[in-house]
Amino acid sequence: MGFFGPPGFGFSQKRFLGIWHNSSVPSVPNVIWVANQHNPINGSSGFLMINTSGSVVLLSQDNTVAWSISLSKYPRNPVLQLLDSGNLVLREAKDGNPRNYMWQSFDYQPDRSLLTSTSRDYCDDNRRCGSNGLCFITKSPVCSCFQGYEPRAPDKWSYGDFQEGCVRAQPLSCLKKHGFVKYSGVKLPDNTNSLTNQSSGRAECGDNCLSNCSCVAYAVSSNAAGGGSGCTTWFGDLLNSKELLDGGEDLYIRTASESSMRATDFPFSHQ
């Protein structure tokens, strides 16, 4: 339980108080209940408290009430408790039966249209991970540099500001043999700085990339109309790549060393 902003809308200063599954990625919570769903707090934080009359209130930074629990009778010794089930309950502390709830969040279902908007794909923001970064919908942190790259601004990266992206840890050299790292199930980078042509398959496409010192990545897609494959190669920065939960394609990132291929789970396997 805590405060969260609306993912997918940049660095919004609006805040909701909600409950989400503890298996959720913090930046993309799977929200099951929201207190102030129709009245977000304007600011980076708020205050949830039981006031002197026993009423539960949610205050914004300027002490205005964003949400409160409405009761006909308030407890003398109130306890607000989040149960393991995800149910937030208000009860009398000295009641011999702890299940005598005066109020519970399970009685109030959230507006699904709101949850759809506030839990939008965090990776929809094209600037989220910057250049040469891969955005993960289901992981934390949400951004990762492609293998062979490192954060351009490590200090900012460490506290969740990924927009400056990643740079090569060491430059590629045409005098050395290179390999590729395979990322499966991804949305391919923007076609900025890319070239697409026909090839007979992955091996030929990879060879085409290796033969050009400026090529940093490649991908192969089937081309039923032409009876062959479409080979796309990228030059320069890779922009707006992200994990896809359904479908996606294989992206091969050029690395500074040659290694053998072995199959692994997403996000990558090595070649």
Number of C-alpha atoms within 10 A of each C-alpha: 15 13 17 22 24 23 20 20 16 14 10 14 14 16 22 24 23 19 22 18 14 12 9 14 17 16 20 24 23 18 20 18 23 22 21 18 19 13 13 18 26 16 14 15 18 22 15 17 14 16 10 8 10 17 17 21 19 21 18 20 14 10 10 12 17 22 20 16 16 11 12 5 9 17 17 13 11 20 17 17 13 15 9 7 8 17 16 18 19 24 22 19 14 12 13 8 10 12 11 12 15 15 16 16 19 14 8 11 11 19 13 12 8 13 18 11 13 22 18 16 16 21 24 16 14 18 17 25 29 24 25 26 31 29 29 23 21 19 15 14 17 23 23 22 21 24 20 20 18 19 25 20 15 15 11 13 20 11 9 15 17 27 19 19 27 26 19 18 13 11 11 19 12 13 7 10 13 16 20 26 25 25 26 21 19 22 20 23 22 14 15 12 14 18 13 14 11 18 20 14 16 17 11 14 22 23 11 16 23 20 11 12 12 15 21 21 25 28 25 25 16 15 13 9 7 9 10 14 20 21 24 23 25 22 18 14 20 25 21 22 24 25 24 18 12 7 11 15 16 20 24 25 23 24 24 19 14 15 14 10 13 11 10 12 8 12 16 20 17 19 19
